[in-house]
Amino acid sequence: MATIADVRVRRRIALGGALLALSLGAALPSRAALVEIAVTGVAEARGHVRVELCTRDTFLKQSCPYQGVAVATPGATLVKISDVAPGEYAVQAFQDETDQGVVHQNLLGIPREKIGFSNDAPLHLRGPRFKDAAFFVGDEVKRVTLRLSHLFHAD
């Protein structure tokens, strides 16, 4: 028959083991992937290509959880974003020719810089739909290609 002291010792050992397991689990790195975005349609080596990797809730907003930037290279520019948690995302990108970090718009709200979205998602009145631009990121390298273009006129 176990005494009260034996029960207390067993509880302390169990609690200590649980705390150890919890601390080891917290120390292990979470699964994360590298996302490489090949941005085509870059006409000039001016400024940077800025890319945002967005969730459904942050798509077409300025609060996307992942960002990347690379010097604009004519033809195609490769932007890499590391440590991306697995999930469903969509890319929004633009060539920041003035390096001011924003998409400049005309009086009608139409972007002056070239913009693009993953899957080359078609534009609608309020921009592309998340479902048209979405793709899944697992725990391995994910490669995405998109094309930048000006709205409402040929490149």
N, CA and C of each residue as an Amber inpcrd file, in Angstrom:
protein
   465
   0.8400000  -1.1540000   0.0000000   0.0000000   0.0000000   0.0000000
   0.9040000   1.2420000   0.0000000   0.5840000   2.2180000  -0.8650000
   1.3950000   3.4170000  -0.9820000   1.0370000   4.4090000   0.1030000
   2.0540000   5.0460000   0.6100000   1.8340000   6.0640000   1.6220000
   1.6140000   7.4060000   0.9400000   1.1840000   8.3720000   1.6970000
   0.9780000   9.7180000   1.1620000   2.2950000  10.2650000   0.6220000
   3.3990000   9.9790000   1.2860000   4.7160000  10.4420000   0.8290000
   5.0580000   9.8170000  -0.5220000   4.7530000   8.5200000  -0.7090000
   5.0170000   7.8540000  -1.9900000   4.2090000   8.4960000  -3.1180000
   2.9600000   8.7970000  -2.8470000   2.0860000   9.4220000  -3.8520000
   2.6400000  10.7870000  -4.2380000   3.0960000  11.5630000  -3.2520000
   3.6470000  12.8970000  -3.5340000   4.9180000  12.7950000  -4.3770000
   5.7690000  11.8310000  -4.0880000   7.0030000  11.6380000  -4.8620000
   6.6520000  11.2800000  -6.3040000   5.7030000  10.3840000  -6.4710000
   5.3040000   9.9720000  -7.8290000   4.7310000  11.1560000  -8.6040000
   3.9380000  11.9790000  -7.9350000   3.3670000  13.1630000  -8.6010000
   4.4730000  14.1310000  -9.0240000   5.4540000  14.3220000  -8.1490000
   6.5680000  15.2270000  -8.4870000   7.3740000  14.6950000  -9.6590000
   7.5960000  13.3940000  -9.6900000   8.3250000  12.7830000 -10.8100000
   7.5230000  12.9420000 -12.0960000   6.2300000  12.7000000 -12.0300000
   5.3750000  12.8380000 -13.2060000   5.3420000  14.2810000 -13.6820000
   5.2120000  15.2200000 -12.7580000   5.1930000  16.6340000 -13.1060000
   6.5300000  17.0510000 -13.7180000   7.6190000  16.5960000 -13.1310000
   8.9530000  16.9030000 -13.6650000   9.1320000  16.3550000 -15.0670000
   8.6600000  15.1290000 -15.3020000   8.7450000  14.5300000 -16.6330000
   7.9170000  15.2980000 -17.6450000   6.7290000  15.7340000 -17.2400000
   5.8670000  16.5110000 -18.1370000   6.5090000  17.8510000 -18.4790000
   7.0870000  18.5110000 -17.4810000   7.7590000  19.7930000 -17.7370000
   8.9730000  19.6200000 -18.6420000   9.7190000  18.5330000 -18.4570000
  10.8620000  18.2570000 -19.3130000  10.4170000  18.0260000 -20.7500000
   9.3890000  17.2360000 -20.9350000   8.8710000  16.9660000 -22.2760000
   8.3670000  18.2410000 -22.9330000   7.6920000  19.0840000 -22.1660000
   7.1940000  20.3430000 -22.6920000   8.3340000  21.2600000 -23.1090000
   9.3760000  21.3500000 -22.2950000  10.4980000  22.2240000 -22.6260000
  11.2720000  21.6960000 -23.8320000  11.4020000  20.3880000 -23.9700000
  12.0740000  19.8320000 -25.1460000  11.2630000  20.0780000 -26.3970000
   9.9610000  19.9640000 -26.2980000   9.0910000  20.2150000 -27.4500000
   9.1650000  21.6570000 -27.8880000   9.2750000  22.5680000 -26.9430000
   9.3730000  23.9890000 -27.2810000  10.7170000  24.3050000 -27.9160000
  11.7440000  23.5360000 -27.5990000  13.0770000  23.8080000 -28.1340000
  13.2350000  23.2820000 -29.5620000  12.3940000  22.3460000 -29.9770000
  12.5120000  21.7980000 -31.3210000  12.0370000  22.8270000 -32.3390000
  12.7120000  22.9550000 -33.4740000  12.2780000  23.9230000 -34.4690000
  10.9570000  23.4830000 -35.0940000  10.0840000  24.4660000 -35.3600000
   8.8290000  24.1440000 -36.0200000   9.0950000  23.9430000 -37.5040000
   8.1960000  23.2500000 -38.1530000   8.3470000  23.0260000 -39.5830000
   8.2330000  24.3670000 -40.3020000   9.1360000  24.6390000 -41.1830000
   9.1140000  25.8810000 -41.9470000   9.7440000  25.6220000 -43.3010000
   9.3400000  26.4100000 -44.2710000   9.8130000  26.1940000 -45.6310000
  10.3860000  27.4750000 -46.2180000  11.1300000  27.2920000 -47.2830000
  11.6130000  28.3910000 -48.0950000  10.6690000  28.5220000 -49.2820000
  10.2100000  29.7440000 -49.5470000   9.3720000  30.0070000 -50.7150000
  10.1790000  30.8840000 -51.6590000  10.3590000  30.4110000 -52.8860000
  11.0860000  31.1600000 -53.9210000  10.0740000  31.6510000 -54.9450000
  10.0520000  32.9710000 -55.1480000   9.1090000  33.5690000 -56.0820000
   9.8920000  34.1510000 -57.2490000   9.7020000  33.5890000 -58.4330000
  10.3120000  34.1090000 -59.6540000   9.3380000  35.1210000 -60.2490000
   9.7460000  36.3690000 -60.2580000   8.8940000  37.4500000 -60.7380000
   9.3730000  37.8410000 -62.1340000   8.5380000  37.5890000 -63.1350000
   8.8860000  37.9280000 -64.5150000   8.1990000  39.2350000 -64.8940000
   8.5420000  39.7510000 -66.0680000   7.9490000  40.9960000 -66.5280000
   8.6520000  42.2300000 -66.0000000   9.8550000  42.0510000 -65.4500000
  10.6360000  43.1890000 -64.9540000  11.3740000  43.7730000 -66.1550000
  11.0050000  44.9850000 -66.5490000  11.5560000  45.5790000 -67.7660000
  12.8910000  46.2890000 -67.5390000  13.0550000  46.9120000 -66.3880000
  14.2620000  47.7020000 -66.1450000  14.8810000  47.3560000 -64.7950000
  16.1800000  47.5850000 -64.7050000  16.8970000  47.3830000 -63.4400000
  16.7570000  48.6540000 -62.6180000  15.5400000  48.9390000 -62.2160000
  15.2670000  50.1410000 -61.4440000  14.5260000  49.7500000 -60.1680000
  15.0790000  50.1220000 -59.0190000  14.4250000  49.8490000 -57.7500000
  14.5030000  48.3930000 -57.3390000  13.4790000  47.9480000 -56.6510000
  13.4060000  46.5910000 -56.1080000  12.0680000  45.9450000 -56.4520000
  12.0580000  44.6390000 -56.4360000  10.8120000  43.8980000 -56.5480000
  10.4290000  43.5130000 -55.1230000   9.2350000  43.8990000 -54.7240000
   8.7420000  43.6180000 -53.3760000   7.6220000  42.5910000 -53.4650000
   7.6960000  41.5980000 -52.5800000   6.7540000  40.4890000 -52.5840000
   6.1970000  40.3080000 -51.1810000   4.9120000  40.0330000 -51.1040000
   4.2800000  39.7130000 -49.8260000   3.5700000  38.3750000 -49.9640000
   3.7490000  37.5420000 -48.9670000   3.1070000  36.2300000 -48.9020000
   1.9740000  36.3710000 -47.8900000   0.7430000  36.2160000 -48.3660000
  -0.4290000  36.5700000 -47.5740000  -1.3410000  35.3810000 -47.2890000
  -1.9900000  35.4420000 -46.1580000  -3.0340000  34.4850000 -45.8200000
  -4.3510000  34.9930000 -46.4140000  -5.3880000  34.1910000 -46.3100000
  -6.7070000  34.6030000 -46.8060000  -7.1250000  35.9320000 -46.1600000
  -6.8860000  36.0790000 -44.8600000  -7.3200000  37.2690000 -44.1320000
  -6.4900000  38.5120000 -44.4370000  -5.2560000  38.3340000 -44.9080000
  -4.3870000  39.4970000 -45.1420000  -4.1920000  39.8210000 -46.6150000
  -4.7190000  38.9910000 -47.5130000  -4.5400000  39.1960000 -48.9570000
  -5.1410000  40.5380000 -49.3800000  -4.4140000  41.2670000 -50.2250000
  -4.7670000  42.5930000 -50.7380000  -4.7420000  43.6690000 -49.6470000
  -4.0380000  43.3810000 -48.5690000  -3.8730000  44.3440000 -47.4800000
  -2.3800000  44.5370000 -47.2390000  -2.0360000  45.4150000 -46.3160000
  -0.6320000  45.6790000 -46.0200000  -0.1520000  44.9520000 -44.7750000
  -0.8720000  43.9360000 -44.3390000  -0.5060000  43.2530000 -43.1050000
  -0.1530000  41.7870000 -43.3250000   0.4120000  41.4570000 -44.4680000
   0.7680000  40.0740000 -44.7680000   1.9080000  39.6200000 -43.8550000
   1.8770000  38.3600000 -43.4270000   2.8590000  37.9050000 -42.4430000
   4.2920000  37.7370000 -42.9660000   4.4680000  37.6130000 -44.2700000
   5.8140000  37.3960000 -44.8150000   6.0720000  38.3760000 -45.9550000
   7.2960000  38.9360000 -45.9670000   7.7090000  39.8510000 -47.0280000
   9.0890000  39.4660000 -47.5230000   9.3520000  39.8180000 -48.7780000
  10.6660000  39.6140000 -49.3530000  10.9470000  40.7120000 -50.3590000
  12.2150000  40.9630000 -50.6060000  12.6090000  42.0110000 -51.5410000
  13.9020000  41.5990000 -52.2290000  14.0330000  42.0030000 -53.4880000
  15.2680000  41.7510000 -54.2420000  15.4650000  42.8940000 -55.2370000
  16.7110000  43.1420000 -55.5740000  17.0360000  44.1660000 -56.5660000
  16.3980000  43.7630000 -57.8930000  15.7190000  44.7170000 -58.5280000
  15.0520000  44.4440000 -59.8030000  16.0730000  44.0720000 -60.8690000
  15.8530000  42.9370000 -61.5010000  16.7130000  42.4410000 -62.5650000
  15.8670000  42.2720000 -63.8230000  16.2400000  42.9050000 -64.9400000
  15.4280000  42.7730000 -66.1490000  15.1760000  41.3090000 -66.5140000
  13.9640000  41.0430000 -66.9320000  13.5620000  39.6790000 -67.2640000
  12.8820000  39.0480000 -66.0820000  13.6590000  38.4500000 -65.1950000
  13.1000000  37.7950000 -64.0070000  13.9340000  38.1290000 -62.7790000
  13.2510000  38.3270000 -61.6700000  13.8910000  38.5920000 -60.3900000
  13.4430000  37.5160000 -59.4130000  14.3940000  36.9150000 -58.7200000
  14.0730000  35.8720000 -57.7540000  14.0420000  36.4670000 -56.3460000
  12.9020000  36.2990000 -55.6800000  12.7400000  36.7670000 -54.3120000
  12.5440000  35.5350000 -53.4380000  13.3160000  35.4680000 -52.3390000
  13.2310000  34.3180000 -51.4380000  12.6890000  34.7610000 -50.0850000
  11.7690000  33.9500000 -49.5640000  11.2060000  34.1880000 -48.2390000
  11.3990000  32.9060000 -47.4430000  12.1140000  33.0060000 -46.3330000
  12.4080000  31.8070000 -45.5400000  11.5240000  31.7220000 -44.3000000
  11.5690000  30.5520000 -43.6730000  10.8560000  30.2870000 -42.4220000
   9.3450000  30.4970000 -42.5320000   8.7650000  30.0360000 -43.6360000
   7.3250000  30.1490000 -43.8520000   6.6440000  28.9220000 -43.2540000
   5.6910000  29.1640000 -42.3890000   4.9370000  28.0720000 -41.7660000
   4.0360000  27.4120000 -42.8130000   3.8290000  26.1090000 -42.7180000
   2.9300000  25.4370000 -43.6560000   1.5380000  26.0730000 -43.6410000
   0.9200000  26.1350000 -44.8050000  -0.4190000  26.7030000 -44.8880000
  -0.7400000  27.1380000 -46.2960000  -1.8910000  27.7650000 -46.4510000
  -2.3410000  28.2630000 -47.7480000  -2.0460000  29.7500000 -47.8310000
  -1.4150000  30.1670000 -48.9270000  -0.9980000  31.5460000 -49.1120000
  -1.2690000  32.0030000 -50.5430000  -1.1580000  33.3170000 -50.7440000
  -1.1790000  33.9200000 -52.0700000  -0.1230000  35.0240000 -52.0660000
   0.4820000  35.2560000 -53.2330000   1.5270000  36.2710000 -53.3520000
   0.9640000  37.5100000 -54.0400000   1.3310000  38.6630000 -53.5030000
   1.1000000  39.9390000 -54.1850000   2.4700000  40.6050000 -54.3190000
   2.7400000  41.1530000 -55.5050000   4.0730000  41.6850000 -55.7730000
   3.9820000  42.9570000 -56.6130000   5.0430000  43.7700000 -56.5210000
   5.1470000  44.9340000 -57.3940000   6.5980000  45.3470000 -57.5400000
   6.8780000  46.0790000 -58.6270000   8.2210000  46.6210000 -58.8160000
   8.2110000  48.0270000 -58.2470000   8.9530000  48.2100000 -57.1740000
   9.0450000  49.4950000 -56.4870000  10.1750000  50.2930000 -57.1310000
   9.8690000  50.9550000 -58.2210000  10.8870000  51.6730000 -58.9980000
  11.4650000  52.8540000 -58.2420000  10.7080000  53.4420000 -57.3200000
  11.1700000  54.6100000 -56.5690000  11.7250000  54.2460000 -55.1950000
  11.6720000  52.9700000 -54.8400000  12.1470000  52.4940000 -53.5370000
  11.5190000  53.2370000 -52.3600000  10.2300000  53.5200000 -52.4750000
   9.5220000  54.1750000 -51.3800000   8.6610000  53.1880000 -50.5890000
   8.6350000  51.9240000 -51.0190000   7.9390000  50.8920000 -50.2690000
   6.4360000  50.8500000 -50.4280000   5.8990000  51.6180000 -51.3550000
   4.4440000  51.6410000 -51.5680000   4.1370000  51.5770000 -53.0640000
   2.9430000  51.1140000 -53.3700000   2.4540000  51.1320000 -54.7510000
   1.8100000  52.4940000 -54.9720000   2.3790000  53.2650000 -55.8770000
   1.8060000  54.5790000 -56.1840000   0.5960000  54.3990000 -57.0930000
  -0.4150000  55.2430000 -56.8750000  -1.6570000  55.1400000 -57.6410000
  -1.9810000  56.4710000 -58.2950000  -2.7270000  56.3960000 -59.4050000
  -3.1900000  57.6280000 -60.0390000  -4.4590000  58.1040000 -59.3290000
  -5.1000000  59.1380000 -59.8400000  -6.2820000  59.7020000 -59.1950000
  -7.4440000  58.7150000 -59.1100000  -7.4630000  57.7380000 -59.9950000
  -8.5290000  56.7290000 -59.9870000  -8.1910000  55.5310000 -59.1080000
  -7.0050000  55.5330000 -58.4970000  -6.6010000  54.4240000 -57.6400000
  -5.9380000  53.2840000 -58.3890000  -5.6060000  53.5110000 -59.6460000
  -4.9580000  52.4820000 -60.4610000  -3.4500000  52.5480000 -60.2190000
  -2.8240000  51.4100000 -59.9120000  -1.3800000  51.4030000 -59.6470000
  -0.5640000  51.9070000 -60.8400000   0.4300000  52.7450000 -60.5490000
   1.3370000  53.2350000 -61.5910000   2.4410000  52.2180000 -61.8670000
   2.8720000  51.4870000 -60.8220000   3.8990000  50.4710000 -61.0010000
   3.2800000  49.1680000 -61.4780000   4.1410000  48.3120000 -62.0060000
   3.7010000  46.9800000 -62.3970000   3.3900000  46.1690000 -61.1380000
   2.3140000  45.4000000 -61.2000000   1.9180000  44.5470000 -60.0870000
   1.6620000  43.1410000 -60.6010000   1.6180000  42.1710000 -59.7020000
   1.3240000  40.7940000 -60.0890000   0.8960000  39.9690000 -58.9000000
   0.2690000  38.8310000 -59.1990000  -0.2500000  37.9360000 -58.1740000
   0.0790000  36.5030000 -58.5370000   0.2180000  35.6570000 -57.5260000
   0.5160000  34.2500000 -57.7730000  -0.5690000  33.6360000 -58.6530000
  -0.1520000  32.6170000 -59.3960000  -1.0070000  31.9410000 -60.3750000
  -1.4600000  32.8900000 -61.4820000  -0.8130000  34.0790000 -61.5660000
  -1.2530000  35.1200000 -62.5020000  -2.7660000  35.2700000 -62.4240000
  -3.2560000  35.3260000 -61.1940000  -4.6960000  35.3980000 -60.9250000
  -5.3250000  36.5640000 -61.6720000  -6.4490000  36.3230000 -62.3280000
  -7.1090000  37.3960000 -63.0780000  -7.6440000  38.4780000 -62.1440000
  -7.6050000  39.7040000 -62.6330000  -8.0870000  40.8330000 -61.8410000
  -9.5900000  40.9950000 -62.0300000 -10.2260000  41.3750000 -60.9510000
 -11.6490000  41.7060000 -60.9700000 -11.7740000  43.1430000 -60.5030000
 -12.9610000  43.6210000 -60.3250000 -13.1790000  45.0100000 -59.9460000
 -12.3930000  45.4070000 -58.6930000 -12.3080000  44.5210000 -57.7080000
 -11.5940000  44.8210000 -56.4620000 -10.2930000  44.0410000 -56.3430000
  -9.7330000  43.6140000 -57.4370000  -8.5010000  42.8400000 -57.4050000
  -8.7870000  41.3670000 -57.5940000  -7.7500000  40.5430000 -57.5640000
  -7.9580000  39.1040000 -57.7540000  -8.5830000  38.4660000 -56.5200000
  -9.1770000  37.3180000 -56.7190000  -9.7320000  36.5500000 -55.5980000
  -8.6190000  35.7150000 -54.9850000  -8.6630000  35.5580000 -53.6620000
  -7.6650000  34.7520000 -52.9750000  -7.6320000  33.3420000 -53.5530000
  -8.7880000  32.7500000 -53.7770000  -8.8400000  31.3690000 -54.2550000
  -8.1590000  31.2070000 -55.6140000  -8.1320000  32.2610000 -56.4240000
  -7.4700000  32.1870000 -57.7310000  -5.9530000  32.3080000 -57.6170000
  -5.4880000  32.9460000 -56.5500000  -4.0480000  33.1630000 -56.3620000
  -3.4310000  32.1890000 -55.3630000  -4.2450000  31.4140000 -54.6790000
  -3.7790000  30.5950000 -53.5540000  -2.9830000  29.3620000 -53.9820000
  -2.0610000  28.9710000 -53.1050000  -1.2750000  27.7480000 -53.2560000
  -0.8950000  27.2780000 -51.8610000  -0.4660000  26.0340000 -51.7560000
  -0.1390000  25.4660000 -50.4440000   1.3730000  25.4020000 -50.2530000
   1.8090000  25.7570000 -49.0660000   3.2070000  25.6470000 -48.6690000
   3.2950000  24.5290000 -47.6350000   4.1600000  23.5570000 -47.8950000
   4.3960000  22.4720000 -46.9410000   5.6790000  22.7500000 -46.1870000
   6.4760000  21.6850000 -45.9690000   7.7370000  21.8950000 -45.2490000
   8.9500000  21.7650000 -46.1590000   8.7290000  21.7600000 -47.4710000
   9.8330000  21.7270000 -48.4330000   9.8310000  23.0140000 -49.2480000
  10.8760000  23.2380000 -50.0320000  10.9790000  24.4400000 -50.8510000
   9.7980000  24.5110000 -51.8110000   9.1540000  25.6660000 -51.8510000
   8.0350000  25.9070000 -52.7600000   8.4680000  26.9620000 -53.7650000
   8.2730000  26.6780000 -55.0510000   8.6290000  27.6240000 -56.1060000
   7.3640000  28.1280000 -56.7930000   7.2870000  29.4450000 -56.9370000
   6.1330000  30.0980000 -57.5230000   6.6450000  31.0630000 -58.5810000
   5.9280000  31.1690000 -59.6990000   6.2680000  32.1350000 -60.7420000
   5.0560000  33.0190000 -60.9970000   5.3050000  34.3110000 -61.1520000
   4.2190000  35.2390000 -61.4950000   4.7600000  36.3030000 -62.4210000
   3.8560000  36.9630000 -63.1200000   4.2450000  37.9970000 -64.0840000
   3.7160000  39.3520000 -63.6210000   4.6110000  40.3430000 -63.6160000
   4.2100000  41.7150000 -63.3300000   3.6620000  42.3490000 -64.6010000
   2.6490000  43.1800000 -64.4580000   2.1380000  43.9240000 -65.6090000
   1.4490000  45.1930000 -65.1360000   1.3530000  46.1470000 -66.0560000
   0.6080000  47.3780000 -65.7890000  -0.8600000  47.0810000 -66.0090000
  -1.6910000  47.6890000 -65.2180000  -3.1250000  47.5150000 -65.4130000
  -3.6180000  48.3740000 -66.5620000  -4.5230000  47.8400000 -67.3280000
  -5.2490000  48.5510000 -68.3760000  -4.4200000  49.0670000 -69.5380000
  -3.2070000  48.5630000 -69.7070000  -2.4910000  48.8270000 -70.9600000
  -1.4480000  47.7480000 -71.1600000  -1.0890000  47.5390000 -72.4030000
  -0.1710000  46.4580000 -72.7640000   1.2350000  46.7710000 -72.2810000
   1.9790000  45.7060000 -71.9740000   3.3750000  45.8510000 -71.5630000
   4.2910000  45.9090000 -72.7560000
